[in-house]
Amino acid sequence: MLFPAPHQPSVPPRVVVTGAGIVTALGLGWKPNAEGFRAGRTAFRPVTLFDVSRQRVKVAAEVDLPTAPPPSRLSARQAGRLDRASIMLLLAALEAWEQAGWEPSGHLPLILGTTSGGMSLGEAYFRQAVQSPHRHRRQPTRALHYQSQTQGRIVLDALGIGGPVTIISNACASGGNAIGHALELLRRGCATRVLAGGYDGLNQLVFSGFDSLQTLSPTLCRPFDAHRDGLAIGEGAALMALETLESARQRGAVILGELAGYGATIDLHHLTQPHPQGDAALVAMTQACEMAGLTPADIDYINAHGTGTPLNDISEATAIQRWAGNRAATLPVSSTKASIGHLLGAAGAVEAVVCLMTLREQWLPPEIAFETPDAACAFPVVREPRDAPVNVALSNSFGFGGVNATLVLRRWA
């Protein structure tokens, strides 16, 4: 049985975050990332992982990984097979696990969002198959570890635990959907603890694909700026250790924040273009706030999906204005993709952890490169580092193909 029969509590339990792990091009772990986001630093640089000489755009937000995988329960053989995406995922998982103070158990659901999984291994498999079709060394290993469920199993092995692995691949909303699905499991009594988040590594196929579509910015990633000209690609991972409030209190855990609401919708307007009025995004934000028992007046900050593409930003800006009403004029909004790029399947999870940072440390992450607001923006975009009281933060993830996820996180005093 994948999950135990739910108890169907008459009143859904409150769900809290007791651990958070994060890896981006700003650094490995909470501290360097919090410092980077708070200052509005950007982490873009020339791509070194693969050849971009024939590409229109040649920069991305690469992560500086350690020379060796982090210490864990993995054998030396297992650790030696890890690809780039798996190492980032493992780093985030170990940080969240250690922060939560969980002990190994026989059943812990792991829910992961990703778009490309072990794509770099798939690329290596393809190159060898084309260049040396009769040479099979390492090919079976690449084929196995290319699969995202294998990467999830490696996390369980590294932590010394068992449990079901669920993979969600809903484009750019994957990480947000993974955390939201974990919230649903906990509220329905299907689990008392869940490890959830997202990950994606840079790879040539995805980078060149976005570049060939001319969606990458040849200048700067400037979400909601009137002169924006595209998105930027990055890589990273983030996981949250989520559990019921009763579970956290029973073991005296330090609570980092509360995951209070989740909304998920599908935009049927177009295969790739969002609805110009942001209909599905509006419903996702409304659903998340209804679950949390909040209104737009209660939200102190929005971490927008904000990719920097013309159509996406207008759609989201319109949805925020329709949803927030008069509150929009004073509601701080920013997109941290201006700092670390679009992390695809990891984006929603990383941005949820950024929201957790704002709640814990009481500041707003700015977009330093932002200059001229788009006419559709009825809200103030955070332009410079500043401290601010943040009790409730909302995180939007609106994916390619019309998949939308909104999370609401609340400060734990």
C-alpha positions, 0 to 999 in steps of 0.5 A: 500500500502506497500510503496508509489509510487516511484517518480523515480528521474532522479538522485538518491538522496544521502543517509546519516546516521543521527543516529546509535545504537549498542549493542555488548558484548563490551558494550551498545551504540556507546562510549563503542563499539568504545573504544573496537573496537579501542583497539581490545578488545575481549569479549569472556567468558564462556557461562552462558545463557544455559547449555554447559557442553556437548558442545565441545566449551564453550565460546561466546560473551555474552552481559551484558543487563540492569536489566530492558528494556529501557524506551520507549512508551511500556506499562509495560505489553509489556516490560515484554514480551521482550526476550533477542533479542528484548531488544538488538534490542530495545536498538539499535533502541532507540539510533539510533532514539535519535541520528537522532532526528526524530519525530514520524510520520505515515509512517517509513519503518523498515527493519530488518535482523535476522537469529533466531529472538526470538529463545529463546522463541521458545526453552522455548515453546518447553521445556514446551510443552515436559515437561508439555504438558497440561500446556499452561501458557505463551505458546501463548505469546511465540508463538507470540513473537517468530516471528520476525515481532512481534519484529519489531512491538514492535520497532514501538510501542516503538518509537510511529510510524507506517509503514511497517516492512520488515524482511530479513533472508539471513543468515550472510548477513541479516543485510547488506542486510537490510541496502542495501535494505533501500538504494535502497528504498531511492534511488528509491524515495519510502521513505525519511527516513528508520530505518534499521539494524539487530539483533540476540541473543545467543540461545542454538539451534544455538550455539549447532548446530554450535558446532556439525558441529565443526565450532566453534573455540576451541581456538581463533577466528583468521580470516585470520590467517594461524592457524585459526580453526573456528569461535566464536559466539556472539550476538548483534544488530545495526540499522541505521537511514537513510535518503536522503541528502535533508531530513537531510539538511532540518531539519539541522540534524547532518550527521554521514556519507554517505551510498554510495554503495551496492552490492548483489549477490548469490553464486551458487557454493555449498549449504554451501561452498563459491566459492574457487575463491570468484566469487560472493563476487567479483561481490558484491564488484564491484557492491557496488563500481560502485554504489558509483562511486568509484574504489578499489583505493578509499577504505581506509579500508575493514571490512571483513566478516572474520569468521575464518573458513578455506574455508570462509577466503580463498574465501574472501581473493582471492576475495579481491585480484582479486577485488583490484589488486595492491591496495590489497598490501596496503589496510588495512583489519580486521575482528571485529569478532575477538573481538565480534564473529559472530553475524549472522543476526546482523553481517552486520549491526554491522560491518557497524556501525563499519565502520561508527566509523572508518570514524567519528573517524579516526582509524582502528580496529585491530585483536589483536590475529592475528599472521601468515597471510594465504598465500592467504592474499595479503593484510595487516591485521590490527594487532594493534591499530592505527589512520589512515585517513579513507575516504571510508570504505567497509563492506563485509557480505558473508552468509551461503548458498551463499548470499553476501552483500557489503556496501560502506560508505563514510566520511562526512566532 
